Amino acid sequence: MTLAVISVIAGLALLVWSADRFVEGAAMTARHFGMPALLIGMVVVGFGTSAPELVVSALAALQGNPGIALGNAYGSNIANIGVILGLTALLSPVTVRSQVLRSELPLLLAVTALSGWLLRDGSLTTAEGVLMLLVFALLLGWSIWRGRSGGDALGDEMGEELASHPLPLRQALFWLVAGLLLLVGSSRLLVWGAVEIASGLGVSDLVIGLTIIAIGTSLPELASAIIAARKGEHDLALGNVIGSNLFNTLGVVGLAAAIAPIAAGPEVLSRDFFVMGGLTLALFLMGFGLRRPGRINRLEGGGLLLAYGAYLTVLLRSAF
């Protein structure tokens, strides 16, 4: 058990560090090849920050632990909204100026509803996993089309961020490749340790995925959001969360199910999906701004954090 705990801690630390290097290398490489800043913010950074979830879940599915894959994706989505946006809004209220993000919020709500509908029978088949990947491919194509237009607050903030951390092309390519290789290595270490801890404590791999792994793989988004909020780059902070949740719901779960069918107990729908869906709806109502500009104030941020704390308490009580 001691070795497993050390493995998880080391795996998480290396995972967070390598994910940051990978996203930075990918973003700067894209910039060198002339990709618009808005497209980099929407696709490379927005989806790239979910690279840890993707690699961890794919490895878990390949090794016969689909519960870790599903728990990682859903748990990360819950943590992204409850912890990351909650804490970010407490530090600095999040104002939504980007029209691109306003259009992505209903998409995130629809994608979340789709995932719940597919999971209604307590399982995700290989065919359903492939369907989710196809929907994700369509969403990616739409993001690329929208991102090429430019002229959006998200693109302006992304352009300023790229200009403040320039990297030569050779160095950007190095971190792109090295970051990806380290992501795979640290993910293998993390999954092995998590499975050993689950066995030792007598809890399901789903619970481990929803807690330790989900929170750990969300750390890159947390760091990015806090830094962006302190700089006043609210759209960038929100864009990271929306992009990550879209990627987790379709890409991460879809790939895991395509590799191996996922069986989910009734508690996944009644507890985990219910909380994820509720937080996604709350994010839509706050961020879209039906009768006012989209904004998440400090009170709402505190409410998101309290909701996550309540969920985590219920989850741990049910596990032990």
N, C-alpha and C positions, 0 to 999 in steps of 0.2 A: 504493500500500500504506500509506503514512504517513497519508493521509486516512482510510482504512478503519480503521486502528488507533485514531485519534482519535475516529472515529465510534462505535466499539465502546465505548471508555472513557467517552465522554460519554453514550452511550445507556444504558449500565449504571448510571452514577451517577444519571442522571435517572430511570431505571426504578425503582431502589431507593427513592429519595426519594418519587416519586409514588405508589408502591405503599403505602408507609407512610401517606401522607396519605389515600389512598383508603380503606384499611381502617379507619383511625381515624374518618374521616368517616362511613363506612357503619355502623360499630358505634355511634357516638354518635347518629346519626339513628335507628337501630333502637331505641335506648334511649329516645329522646324519644317515640317512638310506642308505647312500652309493651311492647316485646318482652322476654321473660324473659332474664336474664343467661346461663342455660345454653344457650338457643337461639342467642344472639349468639355465644357461645364455640364452639358446634358448627358453625354454618352461616356466619355472617358473617365471623368471624375465621378459623376453621378452613379454610374454602374460599376466603375472600377473599385470603389470603396467596398463593394460586396464581394470582391475576389476571395477574401478569407472564407466567407460563408460558402461560396461555390466550391472551392477546393476541399474544405473540410467535409461538406455534405457528399460530394462525389466519392471521396475516399471512404466515408462511412458506409455509403450504399454498396460500394465494391466489396467491402469487408463484411457485409451482412449485418450492418447495424443501421437500418433505415430510420429507426426512431431518433437517432442522433441527427440525421439529415433533416427530418421534419421539425424536430424541436429546435434545431439551430436556426432554421429559416423563420419560423413563427416567433420564437423567442427573440430573435434579433429585431424583427418588425415591432414587437411590443416594446422592447428596450429603446429602439430608435425614436419612437414617438413619446413614450412615457418618461424615459430618462434623458435622452439627448435633447429633444425639443423642450422638455420641461425645464431642464437645467439651463439651457440656452436662453429661454424666455425669462427666467429668473434673473439672469445676468444682464440681459438687455432685451426688452420686448421686441419680438420679431414682426417686422412689417413686410408684407408681401407686395412688391412692386412689379415683379415679373409676370407678364401675361402668359408666358410659356408655362410657368409653374401653376398659374390659375387653371390652365387647361389640362395639366397633368393630374390635378387633385381629383376630379371626377373619374379620370381613367384609373387611378389607384383604387378608388372606391369600387369601380366596376370589376377590376381584376380581383380584388379581395372577395367580392360576391361570387365570382366565377370559381375561385378556389374552394369556397365553402360548398358550392353546389356540386363540384366534382367529388368532394370528400363526404358527401351526405350519406353514402352507404358504408362509411368506415374504412375505405381503402382508396388508394390511387393506383390504377393499373399502368402498365407500360404504355398502352395506347393513350391514356389520359395524360401521362407525362409528356409524350410526344406532342399531343395537342397543346399543352401549356407552352412547350418550346416554340411551336409554330406561332402561337399568339404573341409570344415574346419577340420573335423575329419580325412580325408585323409592327409591333410597338417600336422596335429598334429602328426599322425603316422610317416610321413616322417621325421619330426623334431626329434622325439624320436630316430628313426633309425640312423639319422645322428649324433645326440648328443651323442650317446653311443660310437662312434668311438674315440673321443678325438683327441689330437694332432692338435689343431687349436688355433690361436691367441685369439679368443673370449673366449675359455675355459681357457687359461692361465690367461687372465685378470680377469675372473670371479673367478678363484681359489684364486688369490691374494686378491680380494675384500672380499671373504668369510673368508679368514684367518685373515684379519685385523679387522673383527667385529664378533668374535666368540660368540655364545650364547649356554647355556646349553639346552638340549633337552626339558626339562619341560618348560623353558621360551619361547623357540621357538614355542612350541605347544600352549602356552597361547596366544601369539601374533597372531598366525595363526587364532585361533577361535575368540578372542576378536576383531581383526581387521576386520574380515568378518562380525561380528554382528554390529559393528559400521559403516561399509560401508553401510549396509542395512538401518540402522536408519538415517544416515546423508543423504542418497540418497532420502529417503521419504521426509525429510525436504526440500531438495533442489528442488525436483520436484514440491512440493506444492507451494513453494515461486515463482518458475519460471512461473508456470501457472497463478498465481495471478498477477504477473507483466505483463505478456503478455496480460491478459484481461484488466488490468488497462491502459496500454499504447495503446491498440488497434492494437498490432502487432501479427503476427502469432507465434504459438509455435515453428515453424521451425526456425524462426529468433532467438528466445531465445536459442534454442538448438545449433544453429551455432555460437553464440557469448558467452554469459555468461556461459552456461553450458559446451560448448566445451572447452573454454579456461580454465575454472576451473578444469575440469576433466583431462586436459593435464598437470596440474602442477606437479604431481608426476614424469612424464617423463622429464619435464623441470629440476626439481631439480636433478634427477639422471644423466641426460646428462651433466649438468654443472659441477657437482662433478667429474664425470668420465673424462671429458675433462681436467679439471685442474690437474688431476692425470696422464694425458697422456694416459688414457684408451679409445682411440678413437673407437675401435671396440665395446666396451661395450655401449658407447653412441649411436652409429649408430644402434646397435642391438636392443636397447630398442625401438627406433623409428620404425624400420622395423617390429619387432614383434608386437608392438602395432597397427600399421596400418593394418597388416594382420588380427589381431584379431578383430579390429573394423569393417573392411570391410565385413568379413565373419561371425564371431561369434556374434558380437553385433547387426548388422543389420539383420542377419539371425534369431537370437532368437526373436527380436522384431517383425519381419514379421511373424514368426511361431506362435507367441502369438496372433497377430491381423494384418490383411492386412494393408499395408501402401500405402496411396495415396500421390503422389508427383506432385506438379504443374510443368508447363513447365520450370520455372526458376531454378528448382533443376538441371535439365540436362544442360541447357544453361549457368548457372552461377556457381553453387556450384560443380557439378560433373566435369565441364570443368576445373575449377581451381584445383580441387583435382587431376584430371588426368594429367594436365599439370605439376604440381609440382612433381608428382610421376615419370613422364617421365624425368624431369630434374634431380631428385635424381638418377634415373637409369644411365643416361648418365654421371653424375659426379662420382657416387660411383662405378660403374662397371669398368670404365676405359677401353674403347675399345682399345686404342693404348698406354696407359700408366697405371701405378698403380692408382687405384681409390683414388681420393682425392677431398675434398671440401675445397677450399681455402677461404681466408677472403673476397675477392671480390665476389665470388659466394655466400658466406654466407650473405653478405650485399644485394645481389640481391634477395635472398630468403625472407629476411625481408621486402624489398621494395615491393615485389610481394604480401606478406600477407597484408601489410598496404594498398595497392591499392584495394585488394579484400574487406577488412573490410570497406573501405570508400564507395565502390559501394554498399555493402550490407546494410549499415546503411542508405545511401541515399534512397535506394529503400524501406526501411522499414518505413521511416518517411517522 
